[in-house]
Amino acid sequence: MRKVKMVGISKRMEGLDESVTLAITARAKDLRARGYDIIGFGAGEPDFDTPANIKKAAVGAIEKGKTKYTPVGGIDELKDAVIGKFKKDNGIDYSRDEILVSCGGKHSIFNLFLALLDPLDEVIIPAPYWVSYPVMVKLAGGAARIVETDETTGFKMTPEAFKKNITKRTKAVVINSPSNPTGCVYTPKELESIADEALKKGVFIISDEIYEKLYYGDAPIASIASLSQEARKNSIVLNGVSKAYAMTGWRIGYAAGPRELIKAMTNIQSQSTSNPASISQWAAVEALNGTQETVAKMAAEFKKRRDVMVEGLNSIKGVSCVRPDGAFYAFANISSFFGKRLKERAIAGSVAFTSFFLEEAEVAVVPGIAFGSDAHIRLSYACSEDDIRLGLKRMGEALGRLE
Ligand SMILES: *Cc1c(COP(=O)(O)O)cnc(C)c1O
């Protein structure tokens, strides 16, 4: 009998793991299905339903037979809605050939790194970072250069730290504001300093603004691309409807940037996925052009929950959390507990604490190591205030049992 050889997996996949955030969500779901009363702080998506006007637009698209291939980079109606959004919200003028609509924000970013990076090109990524940036950079053949940040700068990369990390190989820098996982938001002044430095050194700016609409501060914020004509020309803005409109399952994201780069990204998309789902595109047109009232309501709700979450975390002795100004995550420092024991077992590191909270408190969180910081855990407040209170109470009690 002929022996069947195991299929060989590419070298490219070495060290590439499943997204930790999605894995934790799946593990909590599994425990829940087995009867455990798990409180989920792991979610990376809004818990609200997609607004009714948006769903209706999708049903209308189906009924009108808008169910065929569309232009690869998105229908003109959606590109125009995106252009309108940039003009209204950010004061930036783009034309259709500077816009690409993809199958989710994640897909836009993946297209971008493939179109941008040559082997050994470096991309500066401030840590804590969104899980997928370094992996995508690596998949595209580039090298991620991680710049550590901590509470002392509100988890923001200073212009000095940025400058220090620029090398001859630096191609781009990623700014994610408001940030996943820390919720930090750069002020326009801070963005200006980063943009100045980037322009001086010829470093391309990648600005992931997917949480733009979930901002809770009073001071105005700005897109880094809106700061000057030079900044606009030297940057790409990534955004999408997933977070702002509770549309994670619809898979629509978009990018705005230099024509040649957008063209290259569109070509990659044309050879891989083709257009994003036609029905989702029509839903996204309504999301961007229709009433923005539901967004404001969701943001107001998130802001209230943020306060409950952050105050609750800081009232647990030994836990500290800087107040995030955007997104729906709290990034809490738990390192003061490292090395403490539960029934003889020493617990240290964010992964051990994630298991500890799941087992001892029936609360699902995400280990900070996934975002480049082992001293922290990420807690999503995309859940009810009651859940936040109960989950934190259980966590506090579990931590109290450590000796
Ligand atoms: C959720 C998220 C995205 C994009 O999500 P999609 O569901 O692919 O649109 C992009 N960047 C960050 C930081 C995110 O958290």
The ligand as an SDF file (V2000), in Angstrom:
LIG
                    3D

 15 15  0  0  0  0  0  0  0  0999 V2000
  -12.0390   45.5210   14.5000 C   0  0  0  0  0  0  0  0  0  0  0  0
  -10.8030   46.1780   14.0150 C   0  0  0  0  0  0  0  0  0  0  0  0
  -10.5340   46.3770   12.6470 C   0  0  0  0  0  0  0  0  0  0  0  0
  -11.3880   45.9270   11.5010 C   0  0  0  0  0  0  0  0  0  0  0  0
  -12.3510   45.0260   11.7010 O   0  0  0  0  0  0  0  0  0  0  0  0
  -13.2180   44.4540   10.5040 P   0  0  0  0  0  0  0  0  0  0  0  0
  -14.2460   43.6500   11.2260 O   0  0  0  0  0  0  0  0  0  0  0  0
  -12.3320   43.6410    9.6500 O   0  0  0  0  0  0  0  0  0  0  0  0
  -13.8060   45.6050    9.7740 O   0  0  0  0  0  0  0  0  0  0  0  0
   -9.3980   47.0650   12.2860 C   0  0  0  0  0  0  0  0  0  0  0  0
   -8.5400   47.5340   13.1950 N   0  0  0  0  0  0  0  0  0  0  0  0
   -8.7560   47.3660   14.5200 C   0  0  0  0  0  0  0  0  0  0  0  0
   -7.7840   47.9300   15.4600 C   0  0  0  0  0  0  0  0  0  0  0  0
   -9.8800   46.6700   14.9700 C   0  0  0  0  0  0  0  0  0  0  0  0
  -10.0560   46.4890   16.2830 O   0  0  0  0  0  0  0  0  0  0  0  0
  1  2  1  0
  2  3  1  0
  2 14  2  0
  3  4  1  0
  3 10  2  0
  4  5  1  0
  5  6  1  0
  6  7  2  0
  6  8  1  0
  6  9  1  0
 10 11  1  0
 11 12  2  0
 12 13  1  0
 12 14  1  0
 14 15  1  0
M  END
$$$$
